[in-house]
Amino acid sequence: MFDNLMLKLDEVVTGILGEWDILTTLILGSIICFFIYNVLSSRDPDAHPMLLARQAQASPVRQEGESAVFRSQSAPHGMPLNSGLNVKDPGDSKWSRGRDGDLRDVWRRVVTGKLDKDGKETGEKGKIFTILGSEKVIEHELADINRQINLIGQSIKQNGGKNVAVYLPNSVELLATLFACAFYDLTAILVPYDLPIKKIISLLHESKADTVVAAVGSFPFGVMTKSYPALKQLIWVVDEGSKHMDWNEVPKGTGGPVNVSTWQEIVQDAAPSAGTDLPVINRNVPLTKVLAFSPSSKLVEYSQANIIAGTAGQLSSVPTSQRFTPADLFLPVDSLTNIYALVLTLAALYSNSSVALNSVAGKSPDLVLATKGVAPTVIVTSPEVLSKVLSEAKARMASPIYKIVHWFQTRALIEDGSMPNSTIFSRPFDSLRPKLGSGISKLRTIYISEQIEEQSTHLSAQNLSDLRIYTGARIIYALASPLVAGAVTQTSVFDYRVDQMEKRSHLGAPTTCVELFFKDKGQYTTTEIASQGEIYARGPAVVGEEADLGIIGKMKEDFTLSVQPF
């Protein structure tokens, strides 16, 4: 029996070896190489699949005509939503719960630097940069910005200002004015930049501004004073090329007692020792609000509690390994008058990350040009900007060989659940990828938001997957509303899944400072198997604590939000 078995085995081996040729060698070699590649390239997924299978938590009961209330898994029912930064004053026990904080605490953290677990200063501080063109990058001393905050705040208050309209592109002066308003009990009004003069005047009337901080020459002074007599004070922010001109002079015939000054003169005319120390905080004085305008030009009043809750939500809604750190350089490519971009910037500042500001940031800048001169690790931008980046990258990387490489990288994302590594096969195409930043790209995270009330471009899950491969960065895709500071919902940073049946990506689960539910509307009603209807948001980051977002949505099986076109 054994001899017969060995004889048959010998015949099989002899037959195989007798017919062996170069084709057989190639086939066997390919199989071995494929096996070795899978062994060497296999990695654990970035997130356990079960964490992506159920991304939000539903309340056990619901009201008639409404769905269950959905919350982030990090803010379960029975616990309060995240409302603040847990700020602890000197002498507070490290075991006690800290204050929620306000905008003044954000800047104080920037100045003092990172704190360790025991509340002691580590000496790690972020930096603030201004990008001028593609070559020049200016680093601002925190002490100088601190002084500007004090002197500008004092000047506005001494001249009777109360409601301060900020009409500036992304700049250090915009942030300094915002913090000056917080420290000196002034109301900041964020006016979208680069608008027609008639529109600017209309927004000033609606917001009842008495002081304007604006880029020099951004609107005609004579038209402004004639059309808006309530203006008491105007502070021009003068660029380097216009400093030789006298911007304090009030043209004849304009009428109205308007106090005109320049930012630079207010700062330079003061004594060197003036304004070095921040004012003492009086906790008994009510906090002022921050006013901004929605994409449809509706005035929205945010309390500082709203903004701080939104900031805290951004800090706690991502895994610890992906949060802002002092090693990060954050670049807002969207305008800071957009409350979502502003909240992320505040989150970066509070985390002592470095921040770079570029005046070209706005609705649809060129992302490659906007990132020149620095090497950002985290950016926030709009779907329109990334849609352009995607289309240009696809046109450059359309060769059949790259499509094979792209297939393997997509497979690593979707099936393995991990960001693809750079390999000897992908490196030859690195020069064709979007060049986001100077030198070797360090970009690790891209924040994108779909804005309600705005006809924004909608990205599909496949678009997001391709962008992850082209840029090498993880992507957080959020739903933003003018009635919510920060994001309403946002995708998990480790959610790389692609549903080919969907024309637009889902928008993730609620952040830790917001809960949402649906109210029945028309054909969109909640049943035992589906939660859908008009979306309502509730929580400390929501203006008025609860708001109707005005769009239709539903919860998918994995408890991520899908919305109807708006």
C-alpha positions in Angstrom: 0.0 0.0 0.0 2.7 2.4 1.0 4.9 1.4 -2.0 2.0 2.1 -4.4 1.4 5.5 -2.8 5.0 6.5 -3.2 5.1 5.3 -6.8 2.1 7.5 -7.7 3.7 10.4 -5.9 6.9 9.8 -7.9 4.9 9.8 -11.1 3.2 13.0 -10.3 6.4 14.8 -9.4 8.1 13.5 -12.5 5.2 14.6 -14.7 5.3 18.1 -13.2 9.1 18.5 -13.5 9.1 17.0 -16.9 6.7 19.6 -18.3 8.3 22.5 -16.4 9.1 25.5 -18.6 9.6 29.3 -18.3 5.9 30.0 -18.1 5.5 27.6 -15.1 8.4 29.4 -13.4 6.8 32.8 -13.9 3.4 31.6 -12.6 5.0 30.1 -9.5 7.2 33.2 -8.9 4.2 35.4 -9.2 2.3 33.4 -6.6 5.2 33.4 -4.2 5.7 37.2 -4.7 2.0 37.8 -4.1 2.1 35.7 -0.9 5.2 37.5 0.4 3.7 40.9 -0.4 0.6 40.2 1.5 2.5 38.9 4.5 4.9 41.9 4.6 2.2 44.6 3.9 -0.5 43.2 6.1 -1.3 45.5 9.1 -3.9 45.8 11.7 -6.7 48.2 10.9 -6.5 51.7 12.2 -9.8 51.2 14.0 -11.6 48.1 15.1 -14.5 47.3 12.6 -17.0 47.2 15.5 -16.3 50.9 16.3 -17.3 51.7 12.7 -20.4 49.4 12.7 -22.2 51.6 15.3 -20.8 55.1 15.5 -23.5 56.8 17.6 -25.8 55.9 20.5 -29.6 56.2 20.3 -31.7 57.0 23.4 -33.9 54.2 24.7 -37.1 56.1 24.3 -38.4 58.7 21.8 -41.3 61.2 21.6 -44.3 60.9 19.3 -43.5 62.3 15.9 -39.8 62.3 16.6 -36.9 59.8 16.4 -34.7 58.7 19.2 -32.0 61.2 20.2 -28.6 60.3 18.8 -25.3 61.1 20.6 -21.6 60.5 20.1 -20.3 57.3 21.7 -18.0 59.5 23.7 -20.9 61.4 25.3 -23.4 58.6 26.1 -26.9 59.3 27.4 -27.0 59.9 31.1 -23.9 62.0 30.9 -23.7 65.7 30.1 -22.6 66.8 26.7 -19.2 68.3 26.4 -19.6 72.0 27.2 -16.2 73.3 28.0 -12.4 73.1 28.2 -12.1 72.0 31.8 -10.0 75.0 32.7 -8.4 74.9 36.1 -7.3 78.0 37.9 -4.1 78.0 40.1 -4.8 76.2 43.4 -7.6 74.0 42.0 -7.4 70.4 42.8 -6.4 68.2 39.9 -9.3 65.9 40.8 -11.9 68.6 40.6 -13.9 69.6 37.5 -12.6 72.7 35.9 -14.5 75.7 34.4 -15.9 75.6 30.9 -13.8 78.6 30.1 -14.2 81.4 27.5 -12.2 83.0 24.7 -9.9 84.7 27.2 -8.8 81.3 28.5 -7.9 80.2 25.0 -5.4 83.1 24.6 -4.1 82.6 28.1 -3.3 79.0 27.2 -1.5 80.2 24.1 0.7 82.5 26.2 1.4 80.1 29.1 2.0 77.1 26.9 1.1 73.4 27.3 0.4 72.1 30.8 1.2 68.6 32.0 -1.2 66.3 33.9 -0.4 68.1 37.2 -1.2 71.5 35.7 2.4 72.6 35.5 3.8 74.5 32.5 6.0 72.4 30.2 7.4 75.3 28.2 5.9 74.0 24.9 4.3 76.9 23.0 2.9 77.1 19.5 3.9 79.8 17.0 1.9 82.1 14.8 2.9 82.8 11.3 1.7 85.0 8.4 2.3 83.7 4.9 3.1 86.4 2.4 3.2 85.1 -1.2 5.1 81.9 -1.9 8.4 82.8 -0.3 8.0 85.1 2.7 6.8 83.7 6.0 6.7 86.0 9.1 6.8 84.6 12.6 5.0 86.8 15.2 6.2 86.9 18.8 3.4 86.0 21.2 4.4 88.9 23.4 3.9 91.3 20.5 0.4 89.9 19.8 -0.3 90.1 23.5 0.5 93.8 23.4 -1.6 94.4 20.3 -4.6 92.7 22.0 -4.3 95.1 25.0 -3.6 98.3 23.1 -6.3 97.8 20.4 -8.8 96.8 23.1 -8.0 99.8 25.2 -8.2 102.2 22.2 -11.6 101.0 21.1 -13.0 101.1 24.6 -11.6 104.6 25.3 -13.2 105.9 22.1 -16.6 104.6 23.1 -16.7 101.5 20.9 -19.0 98.6 21.9 -19.8 96.7 18.7 -16.7 96.0 16.7 -17.0 94.9 13.1 -13.9 93.0 11.8 -13.5 93.2 8.0 -10.2 91.5 7.4 -8.8 88.5 5.5 -7.2 85.7 7.6 -4.6 87.5 9.6 -3.0 88.0 13.0 -5.0 91.3 13.3 -8.3 89.4 12.9 -7.4 87.0 15.8 -6.0 89.9 17.9 -9.2 91.9 17.5 -11.3 88.9 18.4 -9.4 88.3 21.7 -9.3 92.1 22.4 -13.1 92.1 22.2 -13.2 89.2 24.7 -10.8 90.9 27.2 -12.3 94.3 27.0 -16.0 93.4 27.0 -16.7 94.3 23.4 -18.9 92.5 20.9 -17.0 91.2 17.9 -18.8 91.1 14.6 -17.2 88.9 11.9 -17.9 90.3 8.5 -17.1 88.2 5.4 -14.2 89.7 3.5 -14.2 91.0 -0.1 -17.8 92.1 -0.4 -19.3 95.0 -2.4 -19.6 98.2 -0.4 -23.4 98.1 -0.5 -23.3 94.7 1.1 -20.8 95.7 3.8 -23.0 98.7 4.7 -26.1 96.5 4.9 -24.4 94.0 7.2 -23.1 96.9 9.4 -26.7 98.3 9.7 -28.0 94.9 10.7 -25.3 94.3 13.3 -25.4 97.9 14.6 -21.6 98.2 14.6 -20.0 101.4 15.8 -16.4 100.5 15.2 -14.8 98.9 12.2 -11.4 97.3 11.9 -10.6 96.8 8.2 -7.8 96.3 5.8 -6.7 99.6 4.4 -8.4 100.6 1.2 -10.9 97.6 1.3 -13.8 100.1 0.9 -14.2 103.8 0.0 -14.2 105.8 3.2 -16.4 108.6 1.9 -19.2 106.2 0.8 -19.0 104.4 4.1 -19.4 107.5 6.3 -22.2 109.0 4.2 -24.2 105.7 4.0 -23.5 104.6 7.6 -23.5 107.6 10.0 -23.5 105.4 13.1 -19.8 104.7 12.5 -17.7 106.3 15.3 -14.3 104.7 14.9 -12.3 103.2 12.0 -9.1 101.4 12.5 -7.1 100.7 9.2 -4.8 97.7 9.2 -2.0 99.0 6.8 0.1 96.6 4.8 3.8 97.1 4.2 3.3 98.7 0.8 1.0 101.4 2.1 2.7 102.6 5.3 4.1 105.7 3.6 0.6 107.2 3.2 -1.4 109.1 5.7 -4.4 107.1 6.5 -5.5 109.2 9.5 -6.7 112.1 7.4 -10.5 112.4 7.1 -11.5 113.5 3.6 -13.3 116.8 3.4 -17.1 116.7 2.9 -17.5 113.2 4.3 -19.2 114.5 7.4 -19.6 112.8 10.8 -17.2 112.7 13.7 -15.3 109.5 12.8 -12.1 108.7 14.7 -9.7 107.4 12.1 -6.5 105.7 13.1 -4.2 102.9 12.0 -3.4 99.7 13.8 0.3 100.3 13.5 0.2 103.8 15.0 -1.9 102.7 18.0 0.7 100.0 18.7 3.8 102.0 17.9 2.8 105.3 19.6 2.3 103.6 23.0 5.1 103.2 25.5 7.1 100.0 25.0 6.0 98.8 28.5 2.3 99.5 27.8 0.0 96.6 27.2 2.4 93.9 28.1 0.2 92.3 30.8 -3.3 91.0 30.1 -6.1 92.7 32.1 -7.4 91.0 35.3 -10.4 88.9 34.5 -13.6 89.9 36.3 -15.8 86.8 36.4 -18.8 88.9 37.5 -19.1 90.8 34.2 -21.3 89.0 31.7 -19.5 87.6 28.7 -20.0 89.4 25.4 -21.1 87.7 22.2 -19.5 87.0 18.8 -21.7 87.9 15.9 -21.3 86.3 12.4 -23.2 86.0 9.2 -24.4 82.8 7.6 -23.9 82.0 3.9 -27.3 83.6 3.3 -26.2 86.7 5.2 -28.4 86.0 8.2 -27.0 87.5 11.4 -26.2 84.8 14.0 -25.3 85.6 17.7 -23.0 83.1 19.3 -22.4 83.2 23.0 -18.9 82.5 24.1 -20.3 79.3 25.7 -21.4 78.2 22.2 -18.0 78.7 20.8 -16.1 77.1 23.7 -18.4 74.1 23.6 -17.8 73.7 19.9 -14.0 74.0 20.4 -14.2 71.4 23.2 -16.2 69.1 20.9 -13.5 69.3 18.2 -10.8 68.4 20.8 -12.7 65.4 22.2 -14.4 64.0 19.1 -11.2 62.5 17.6 -9.0 59.8 19.0 -6.2 60.9 21.2 -3.5 59.9 18.7 -5.1 62.3 16.1 -5.7 65.4 18.2 -3.8 68.7 17.9 -0.4 68.7 19.6 2.4 71.3 19.9 4.2 69.5 17.0 1.3 70.4 14.6 1.2 73.3 12.2 -2.5 74.2 11.5 -3.4 76.2 8.3 -7.0 77.4 7.8 -7.5 77.6 4.1 -11.1 78.6 4.7 -12.0 82.1 6.0 -12.1 82.6 9.7 -15.4 84.4 9.4 -16.7 80.8 8.8 -17.5 79.7 12.3 -16.4 76.1 11.6 -12.9 77.2 10.5 -12.8 79.6 13.5 -13.6 76.9 16.0 -10.9 74.6 14.6 -8.4 77.5 14.8 -9.3 78.1 18.4 -8.9 74.3 19.1 -5.4 74.4 17.5 -4.5 77.5 19.6 -5.7 76.0 22.8 -3.7 72.8 22.1 -0.6 75.0 21.6 -0.2 74.0 18.0 1.4 76.5 15.6 -1.0 78.4 13.3 -0.2 79.8 9.9 -2.5 82.5 8.4 -2.8 83.2 4.7 -4.8 86.1 3.3 -5.7 84.1 0.2 -7.8 81.8 2.3 -11.5 81.9 1.4 -14.2 80.4 -0.6 -12.2 78.7 -3.4 -8.4 79.4 -3.2 -5.8 77.3 -5.0 -4.8 74.8 -2.3 -1.3 74.3 -3.7 -0.6 78.1 -3.7 -2.2 78.6 -0.3 0.1 76.0 1.4 3.3 77.4 -0.2 6.0 78.5 2.2 5.0 76.3 5.1 4.5 72.6 5.7 1.2 72.2 7.5 0.2 69.0 9.2 -3.5 69.9 9.6 -5.7 72.1 7.3 -9.3 73.0 7.1 -10.8 73.8 3.7 -14.0 73.5 1.6 -15.3 70.7 -0.6 -14.9 73.0 -3.7 -11.2 73.4 -3.1 -10.6 69.7 -2.7 -12.8 68.8 -5.6 -10.5 70.9 -7.8 -7.4 69.2 -6.3 -9.0 65.8 -7.0 -9.8 66.5 -10.6 -6.3 67.9 -11.3 -4.7 64.9 -9.6 -6.8 62.4 -11.6 -5.8 64.1 -14.8 -2.1 63.9 -14.0 -2.2 60.3 -12.7 -4.2 58.6 -15.4 -1.6 56.1 -16.7 -2.5 52.4 -16.7 0.5 51.5 -14.5 -0.6 54.0 -11.8 -4.2 52.7 -11.9 -2.8 49.3 -10.8 -0.9 51.0 -7.9 -4.0 53.0 -7.1 -6.1 49.8 -6.9 -3.8 48.2 -4.4 -3.8 51.4 -2.3 -7.5 51.6 -2.4 -7.7 47.9 -1.3 -5.4 48.7 1.7 -7.8 51.5 2.7 -11.1 49.8 2.2 -10.4 46.1 2.9 -7.5 46.4 5.4 -8.8 49.6 7.1 -5.3 51.3 7.1 -3.7 54.1 5.3 -1.5 52.8 2.5 2.3 52.9 3.0 4.7 54.4 0.4 6.2 51.5 -1.6 8.7 51.1 -4.4 5.7 50.9 -6.8 4.1 54.2 -5.6 7.2 56.3 -5.1 7.7 56.9 -8.9 4.4 58.8 -8.9 5.1 61.0 -5.9 6.1 63.9 -8.1 2.6 63.9 -9.7 0.7 64.1 -6.4 -0.6 67.5 -5.1 2.2 69.4 -3.6 0.6 70.6 -0.4 3.3 72.5 1.6 7.0 73.2 1.1 9.5 70.4 1.1 8.3 66.9 2.0 4.6 67.0 2.7 3.8 66.5 6.4 0.1 66.8 6.0 -1.7 64.2 8.2 -5.3 65.5 8.5 -7.7 67.5 6.4 -10.9 68.9 7.8 -13.8 69.5 5.3 -17.3 70.8 6.0 -20.5 70.8 4.0 -22.2 74.1 4.9 -25.9 74.3 5.3 -27.4 77.3 3.5 -24.7 77.1 0.9 -24.7 75.4 -2.5 -21.4 73.6 -1.8 -19.9 70.7 -3.7 -20.8 67.3 -2.3 -18.0 64.7 -2.2 -18.7 61.0 -2.4 -17.0 58.3 -0.3 -15.0 57.3 -3.3 -13.9 60.9 -3.7 -12.7 61.0 -0.1 -10.9 57.6 -0.6 -9.1 58.9 -3.7 -8.1 62.2 -1.8 -6.6 60.1 1.0 -4.4 58.3 -1.4 -3.4 61.4 -3.4 -2.6 63.6 -0.4 -1.5 60.9 2.1 -3.7 62.5 4.7 -6.7 61.3 6.7 -9.9 63.2 6.2 -12.7 64.3 8.5 -15.8 65.3 6.6 -18.3 67.3 8.6 -21.8 68.8 8.4 -21.7 72.5 9.6 -24.6 74.8 10.3 -24.6 78.5 11.1 -26.7 77.7 14.1 -24.0 75.4 15.6 -20.5 76.4 16.6 -18.2 73.8 15.1 -19.6 70.7 13.5 -23.0 69.1 13.9 -21.7 65.7 12.8 -18.4 64.5 11.4 -16.9 61.3 10.1 -14.5 59.2 12.1 -10.9 60.0 11.1 -10.4 56.2 10.7 -13.6 55.6 8.6 -12.2 54.7 5.1 -15.2 52.7 3.9 -16.7 53.2 0.5 -20.3 52.7 -0.5 -20.4 52.7 -4.3 -24.2 53.1 -4.3 -24.0 56.6 -2.6 -23.4 59.7 -4.7 -22.4 61.6 -1.6 -20.6 60.5 1.5 -22.3 60.1 4.9 -21.5 62.8 7.4 -20.6 60.7 10.4 -21.9 60.9 14.0 -22.7 63.8 16.3 -19.8 65.5 18.0 -19.5 65.3 21.8 -21.1 68.8 22.3 -24.2 68.1 20.2 -27.1 65.6 20.1 -29.5 65.4 17.2 -32.9 63.9 16.4 -35.4 64.0 13.6 -39.0 65.3 13.5 -41.5 63.9 11.0 -42.0 66.0 7.9 -44.0 64.9 4.9 -43.0 61.5 3.6 -39.9 61.5 5.9 -41.2 59.8 9.1 -39.6 57.7 11.7 -40.6 54.1 11.9 -39.5 51.0 13.8 -36.8 50.4 11.2 -35.8 53.9 10.0 -35.0 57.2 11.7 -35.5 60.1 9.3 -37.1 63.5 9.0 -36.1 67.2 9.6 -32.9 67.4 11.5 -32.8 69.2 14.9 -29.7 69.8 16.9 -29.5 70.4 20.7 -26.6 71.1 23.1 -24.3 73.7 24.5 -22.7 74.4 21.0 -26.2 75.2 19.5 -27.4 78.8 19.4 -30.4 78.9 21.7 -29.6 75.4 23.0 -31.9 73.8 20.3 -32.2 74.6 16.6 -34.0 73.3 13.5 -31.3 72.9 10.8 -33.8 73.1 8.0 -32.7 70.0 6.1 -33.9 66.4 5.8 -31.7 63.5 6.9 -31.7 60.0 8.1 -29.6 57.7 10.2 -28.0 54.8 8.4 -27.6 51.3 9.8 -24.2 52.2 11.2 -25.7 55.3 12.9 -24.0 57.8 10.6 -25.9 60.8 9.2 -27.0 60.9 5.6 -28.7 64.1 4.3 -30.9 65.0 1.4 -29.4 67.6 -1.1 -29.7 71.2 0.2 
